[in-house]
Amino acid sequence: MMLLPDQRAVRARMPYAVRIVVGRIGRLSALHGTLLLLGVVGLVISLVGLDVGSMLALALGLAGIVLSVIGIVAQVGEDWVRVSRIYFDARAKPFDASYSAPYDGWSRLQFRGHSSVHSEELDARLRDDPIIPVEIEPGLWNVPAECEEARQLVRVQLDFDDDKIRLHDDLVAEADVVRVQRTRYSAHTVTNLLGEKVLRERQRRHELVHGDAVLLRNGLIPRLRYSRCSNHLGVDVVAVSSTGRVVLTLQGERNTTNPGMLAPSGSGSMDWADLQAGDLLGVVKSAMLREMSEELGLRRGERVGSGDVRVLRYTRVTNWGGKPQFCGVARLGDVREQVRGIEHRYHRDHFSIEFDPDGGARDFVTTIRDYAQDNAARVSFPLYETLDVLCSWLERDPQAWGWLMDRG
């Protein structure tokens, strides 16, 4: 079930000890679960008073409950020790690998050691706003067995573990349907995220999960249908204001990706509830609007509709093990962005790239590219890619600038 914003806030303030207890009770071992059940049954028999053996049932019931509680407490203690010792360590350099077909023929974008691949043919089709139906694969996708223990430990440290949309099969230019499956955010942290970070245990300093073994197949980043990663769909969107500003977000230190870096106006992953939007691009736009509204703190009167969002690119991000991502742009009126509520935990501030709305597409592109170059050390890869595809679209499509500047 998807966590509502207020439930997220409650979990974010919940001590690790409480999360561990709740999590352990939710996944009792077969032994302690059986003891607890037998104990409860014994107590019920003794309270009902079934003639013979009531005292024996009471004694066995109490013994079962006591033994199960002792076992659960011991397991909670073990979990606490392990959770206290695990941590994410940045890779010495960004993960990089070649892709299997057909992705080996896609265009590659590189920036400061990070890279991604995309198909110009597919991107052109997405910009035409096609209707691509979504089919849902049954069941919940979970991580490989060797990753499950690590997932349970990492989950304790997360402020949320929402249900996400996993791309079940490859999205290519000729695709007439997209197949998706439900997964959890925690699955990402022990699969795709291992392309960016190493999950270690203090003192021992060994990797809890070997990233390359999860990310690669025969030494290559595989097609999605053969991947062992969660591959949940992400979105990056930049907001362009009618007053001449491209609004950026400064990531907070608690953010699991790109902490302290400049990011797009809205950046995040698709929630399972976004599927209510219908077809693929409807789902993508819904997620973009939600992330942008949350991260910019837009008021109700400042929010825009799906007609003000354009999907520009589908990409697989190499340093996240080929994680699928969509890039887009949103046109806004005069807004007053502000970090609000729980977003304070993940975003510190907002910045703007100023441009002249009357200067035309060429001046806009020059301003954006100069900003990305001058601030390269602070610009995250998702922001760079989203700005890059926005500029490329404006350079190639003579109607793009008119759409971007049109406020109805």
C-alpha positions in Angstrom: 0.0 0.0 0.0 1.4 3.4 -0.9 2.4 5.6 2.0 0.5 8.9 2.2 2.6 12.1 2.9 1.6 12.2 6.5 2.5 8.5 7.0 5.8 9.2 5.3 6.5 12.0 7.9 5.6 9.6 10.7 8.0 7.0 9.5 10.7 9.5 8.8 10.6 10.5 12.5 10.4 6.9 13.7 13.6 5.7 15.5 15.4 2.8 13.9 14.7 0.6 16.9 10.9 0.9 16.4 11.3 0.2 12.6 13.3 -2.9 13.4 10.8 -4.3 15.9 7.9 -3.7 13.5 9.8 -5.2 10.6 10.8 -8.3 12.6 7.3 -8.9 13.9 6.1 -8.6 10.3 8.5 -11.4 9.2 8.6 -13.9 12.1 10.8 -16.9 11.6 9.1 -20.2 11.2 10.3 -21.4 14.6 9.3 -18.3 16.7 6.1 -17.8 14.7 5.0 -21.4 15.4 5.9 -21.1 19.1 3.9 -17.9 19.4 0.9 -19.4 17.6 1.0 -22.5 19.8 1.3 -20.4 22.9 -1.7 -18.3 22.0 -3.7 -21.5 21.2 -2.6 -23.0 24.6 -3.8 -19.8 26.4 -7.2 -19.9 24.6 -7.7 -23.6 25.6 -6.9 -22.8 29.2 -9.2 -19.8 29.3 -12.1 -21.6 27.7 -11.5 -24.3 30.3 -11.8 -27.5 28.3 -11.9 -29.9 31.3 -8.8 -32.1 31.3 -5.5 -30.5 30.5 -6.4 -26.9 31.0 -3.5 -26.3 33.4 -1.1 -28.2 31.1 -2.3 -26.1 28.2 -1.8 -22.9 30.2 1.8 -23.9 31.1 2.6 -24.9 27.5 1.0 -21.7 26.2 2.9 -19.4 28.5 6.1 -21.3 27.7 5.6 -21.0 24.0 4.9 -17.3 24.3 7.9 -16.7 26.5 10.2 -18.6 24.2 8.9 -16.9 21.1 9.3 -13.4 22.8 12.9 -14.3 23.8 13.7 -15.4 20.3 12.1 -12.3 18.7 14.1 -10.1 21.1 17.3 -11.9 20.2 16.6 -11.4 16.5 15.8 -7.8 17.0 19.1 -7.4 18.7 20.9 -9.0 15.9 19.1 -6.8 13.4 20.0 -3.7 15.4 23.7 -4.6 15.4 23.8 -5.3 11.7 21.7 -2.2 10.7 24.1 -0.1 12.9 27.1 -1.5 10.9 25.9 -1.2 7.3 26.5 1.9 5.2 26.7 3.0 1.6 30.1 4.0 0.3 30.5 5.9 -3.0 32.3 3.9 -5.7 35.8 5.1 -6.5 34.6 6.0 -9.9 31.2 5.9 -11.7 30.2 2.4 -12.8 30.6 1.9 -16.6 29.9 -1.0 -18.8 28.8 -1.9 -22.4 25.2 -2.8 -23.2 23.9 -5.8 -24.9 21.9 -5.5 -28.1 19.9 -3.5 -29.1 21.2 -0.9 -26.7 24.8 -1.2 -28.0 23.6 0.7 -31.0 22.0 3.5 -29.1 23.5 7.0 -28.8 25.6 7.6 -25.7 25.7 10.8 -23.6 28.7 11.3 -21.2 29.3 13.9 -18.5 31.9 13.9 -15.8 32.4 10.1 -15.9 28.7 9.4 -16.0 26.8 8.2 -19.1 23.5 7.0 -20.5 22.2 5.6 -23.8 19.1 6.7 -25.7 17.5 6.0 -29.1 17.0 9.1 -31.3 14.2 7.2 -33.1 12.3 6.4 -29.9 12.8 9.9 -28.5 11.3 11.4 -31.7 8.3 9.2 -31.3 7.8 10.1 -27.6 7.9 13.8 -28.5 4.9 13.2 -30.8 2.9 12.2 -27.7 1.7 8.7 -28.9 -0.7 6.5 -27.1 1.2 3.5 -25.8 -1.0 1.1 -23.7 0.4 -0.3 -20.4 0.0 -3.9 -19.4 0.5 -5.0 -15.8 2.4 -8.2 -15.1 0.9 -10.1 -12.0 2.7 -10.3 -8.7 5.3 -8.3 -6.9 8.9 -8.4 -8.3 11.4 -8.9 -5.6 15.2 -9.0 -5.5 17.4 -12.1 -6.2 17.6 -14.3 -3.1 21.2 -13.3 -2.3 20.0 -9.7 -2.1 17.0 -10.2 0.2 18.8 -10.0 3.6 20.5 -6.8 2.6 17.2 -5.4 1.4 15.6 -6.0 4.7 18.4 -4.3 6.5 18.5 -1.3 4.2 14.8 -1.0 4.4 15.1 0.0 8.1 17.1 3.0 7.2 14.7 4.3 4.6 12.1 6.9 5.3 9.8 5.3 2.9 9.5 2.1 0.9 6.7 2.9 -1.6 5.5 0.6 -4.3 7.1 1.5 -7.6 6.6 0.8 -11.3 9.1 -1.6 -12.7 9.7 -1.8 -16.5 9.2 -5.5 -17.1 10.4 -5.5 -20.7 12.3 -3.3 -23.1 10.9 -0.1 -24.5 12.0 0.3 -28.1 10.9 2.6 -31.0 8.5 0.0 -32.5 6.9 -1.0 -29.2 3.1 -0.9 -29.3 2.6 -1.9 -25.6 4.6 -1.5 -22.4 4.6 -4.2 -19.7 5.2 -3.1 -16.1 5.3 -4.8 -12.7 5.0 -3.7 -9.1 8.2 -3.6 -7.0 9.4 -1.7 -3.9 11.8 1.2 -3.6 14.0 -0.9 -1.3 14.7 -3.3 -4.2 16.4 -0.5 -6.0 18.8 0.1 -3.2 20.4 -3.3 -3.4 20.3 -3.6 -7.2 20.5 -0.5 -9.5 21.9 1.7 -6.8 24.9 -0.6 -6.6 26.1 1.0 -9.8 26.7 4.2 -7.9 27.4 3.0 -4.4 28.9 0.0 -2.5 26.9 -1.5 0.4 29.4 -2.3 3.1 29.5 -3.5 6.7 31.7 -1.6 9.2 34.8 -3.3 10.6 34.5 -6.1 8.1 34.3 -3.6 5.2 33.2 -6.3 2.8 30.5 -5.8 0.2 27.1 -7.2 1.4 26.0 -7.6 -2.2 28.5 -7.7 -5.1 27.3 -5.0 -7.5 28.7 -6.4 -10.7 27.1 -9.8 -10.2 23.7 -8.1 -10.0 24.1 -5.4 -12.6 25.8 -7.5 -15.4 25.0 -10.6 -17.4 27.9 -12.1 -19.3 29.9 -8.9 -18.7 27.3 -6.6 -20.2 24.3 -4.5 -19.0 21.5 -6.8 -20.3 18.1 -6.1 -21.8 15.5 -5.4 -19.2 13.8 -8.7 -19.7 17.0 -10.5 -18.6 18.0 -8.0 -15.8 18.3 -8.9 -12.2 17.7 -5.3 -11.1 14.5 -3.6 -10.0 14.7 -1.2 -12.9 11.8 1.0 -11.6 11.0 3.9 -13.8 12.3 7.4 -12.9 11.5 10.9 -14.2 13.5 14.1 -14.5 11.7 17.3 -15.5 12.9 20.9 -15.7 10.4 23.7 -15.2 10.7 26.8 -17.5 8.9 29.9 -16.1 7.2 32.5 -18.3 9.2 35.2 -16.4 12.5 33.9 -17.8 13.7 31.3 -15.3 14.7 27.6 -15.4 14.1 26.4 -11.9 16.6 24.0 -10.3 16.7 22.1 -7.1 19.6 21.7 -4.7 19.6 18.2 -3.3 20.0 17.7 0.5 22.6 15.5 2.2 20.0 12.9 3.1 19.1 12.3 -0.5 20.4 8.8 -1.6 21.4 10.2 -5.1 23.5 13.3 -5.9 23.5 14.8 -2.4 24.6 18.4 -2.4 24.3 18.7 -6.3 22.0 20.7 -8.5 19.1 18.6 -9.8 16.1 19.1 -12.1 13.0 20.9 -10.9 11.4 17.5 -10.3 13.3 14.3 -10.0 12.2 10.9 -8.6 10.5 7.6 -9.3 7.1 6.6 -10.5 4.7 5.5 -7.8 2.4 2.5 -8.4 -0.5 4.9 -8.0 0.6 6.8 -11.1 -0.7 4.0 -13.2 -4.2 5.5 -12.8 -3.1 8.0 -15.5 -3.6 5.3 -18.1 -1.3 5.0 -21.1 2.5 5.2 -20.8 3.0 8.9 -21.5 0.1 9.8 -19.2 1.8 7.9 -16.4 5.1 9.6 -17.1 3.6 13.1 -17.1 1.6 12.3 -14.0 4.8 11.4 -12.2 6.7 14.4 -13.5 3.9 16.8 -12.4 3.8 15.2 -8.9 7.5 15.3 -8.4 7.8 18.8 -9.6 4.9 20.1 -7.5 6.3 18.4 -4.4 9.9 19.6 -4.8 9.1 23.2 -5.9 6.3 23.4 -3.3 3.8 24.7 -5.8 0.6 26.1 -4.5 -2.7 24.9 -6.0 -3.1 27.9 -8.3 0.5 27.5 -9.6 0.1 23.9 -10.7 -0.2 22.9 -14.4 -1.7 20.1 -16.3 -0.3 17.3 -18.5 -0.7 19.5 -21.6 2.1 21.7 -20.2 4.5 18.8 -20.0 6.5 17.4 -22.9 8.3 14.1 -22.7 11.6 14.5 -24.5 13.7 11.4 -24.0 13.8 7.8 -22.7 17.2 6.7 -21.4 19.0 4.0 -19.6 21.4 5.4 -17.0 24.7 3.5 -17.0 25.9 4.5 -13.5 22.6 3.1 -12.2 23.1 -0.3 -14.0 20.9 0.7 -16.9 18.0 2.0 -14.9 15.2 3.3 -17.2 14.5 7.0 -16.9 12.4 9.7 -18.7 13.4 13.3 -19.3 11.0 16.1 -19.9 10.2 19.8 -19.7 7.2 21.7 -18.1 6.2 25.2 -18.9 5.1 27.3 -15.9 3.7 30.7 -15.2 5.1 33.0 -12.6 5.7 30.7 -9.6 7.3 31.2 -6.1 9.1 27.9 -5.4 9.7 26.9 -1.8 10.9 23.8 0.0 7.9 22.6 2.1 7.1 20.0 4.7 9.0 16.7 4.5 10.8 17.9 1.4 13.2 19.7 3.8 14.8 16.4 4.5 15.8 15.9 0.9 16.1 19.4 -0.7 17.9 22.4 0.6 17.1 25.2 -1.8 16.3 26.3 -5.3 18.3 28.1 -7.9 17.4 29.6 -11.3 19.0 29.9 -14.7 17.9 33.4 -15.9 17.1 34.0 -19.6 15.4 36.5 -21.8 11.9 35.3 -22.8 12.1 37.5 -25.8 15.6 36.4 -26.9 14.5 33.4 -28.9 15.5 29.7 -28.9 19.2 30.3 -29.9 19.8 32.7 -27.0 18.1 30.3 -24.6 20.2 27.4 -25.7 23.4 29.4 -25.4 22.5 30.5 -21.9 21.7 27.0 -20.8 24.8 25.4 -22.2 27.0 28.1 -20.8 25.5 27.6 -17.4 26.0 23.8 -17.5 29.6 24.3 -18.5 30.4 27.0 -16.0 28.8 25.0 -13.1 29.9 21.5 -14.2 31.2 20.6 -10.7 27.7 21.2 -9.2 25.5 19.9 -11.9 24.2 16.4 -11.4 24.1 14.0 -14.4 20.3 13.9 -14.4 20.2 17.7 -14.6 22.8 17.7 -17.3 21.0 15.2 -19.5 17.6 16.9 -19.1 19.1 20.3 -20.0 20.9 18.7 -22.9 17.9 17.1 -24.5 15.9 20.3 -24.0 18.5 22.3 -25.9 18.8 19.6 -28.6 15.0 19.7 -29.1 15.0 23.5 -29.4 17.8 23.4 -31.9 16.1 20.7 -34.1 12.4 21.5 -33.9 11.4 25.0 -35.1 8.1 24.7 -33.3 9.6 23.8 -29.9 10.3 27.4 -28.8 6.7 28.5 -29.6 5.3 25.6 -27.6 7.7 26.4 -24.6 6.8 30.1 -24.5 3.0 29.6 -25.1 1.0 30.3 -22.0 -2.4 30.0 -23.6 
